[in-house]
Amino acid sequence: MVLTSGFNYFPLRSTETYAIAKDGQSLELCLQSTIGVPVELSEATIAGNLSNSTQVVCGGTLPAGRNLLCYSLHSDKVVGELESVRYSAASVVINGGNTLWVTGGYNDLGQELDTTELLTVESNDEAAANSDFVFSPSKPGVNLVHGMSWHCLETIGNNVLILYGGEDYSKPNDPVIKDSWLLDLNHNNGWIEGPRMSNARTRSACGVIKNAGRKIVVSAGGQKFLANSGVAKDSVEFLIVDNVVDMEDAFIDSVLNQAWTSGPSMPTPLTAATSVTTSNQATLFVAGGIVFWDNAPSHLWQRVVRWTLSCNASTAH
């Protein structure tokens, strides 16, 4: 399991990899390694479960300029290139782990994008021999409903995606998004407006976990962004999706009939944190992020919620 470090505001070159130790009902995270990327990056997008379960980092901001390249966290090599500069974008892996879909974000002029890009794993004998891969040239994907950044994008069904939260600066007086949108990749029906969240959220931690045959879409923390200040949230929202129906139309209808509900609050308010689910989707981990005190970012939260960073360390509740 990889937790990112420095892919939000502050350029860093490292990520952190943890193993999970389970003892009864408690979980511990054991630091295995710190993985580097060749350049310092912030506001990049990261996605996992591509070819050979590799994680990939794409786009983002360099200490001087913007980044178009995608790096494998397996080998720290360049594996592809975006067509457009993108930072504060969202990405998801589709097509059985063969395609990375990068959506929205800002371009090099600071304009929010409604465009998306598809990067597909290309067969390559030399790459396969090194347990790595390369992407074929980027192709355009389905446009978003409008330009947006800092949004969440997750898979909830058989090629069914949900997009939620984020920022839309075509509405400068109220840019933070409460909306969610569904997209069925099996049909060319475009985006379908989904249930609205209870609270507008941007820069939230997000993921999908499984429980008792259901999928739970999570939006944790984040902020209601106003000008250059904001107050981090500790609240959490769930959208519970029954997974008993797998026919696309019926499945989407069942999601449209659901409503976002309150989940357990986080131990501390957090915005711009990173999040990752375990491989069995049983647990969502949230790490890093920023707490806003007196409307100024003043504290980096460097512990993993509820669980330890080291097998030898005390728990960090």
Secondary structure, 3 states (H helix, E strand, C coil): CEEECCCCCCCEEEEEEEEEEEECCEEEEEEEEEEEEEEEEECCEEECCCHHHCCEEECCEECCEECCEEEECCCCCEEEECCCCCECCEEEEEHHHCEEEEECCECCCCCECCCEEEEEEECCHHHHHCCCCEECCCEECCCCCCCCECCEEEEEECCEEEEECCECCCCCCCCECCCEEEEECCCCCCCEECCCCCCCCECCEEEEEEECCEEEEEEECCEEEECCEEEEECCEEEEEEECCCCCHHHHHHHHHCCCCEEECCCCCCEECCEEEECCCCCCEEEECCEEEECCEEEEECCCCCCCCCCCCCCCCC
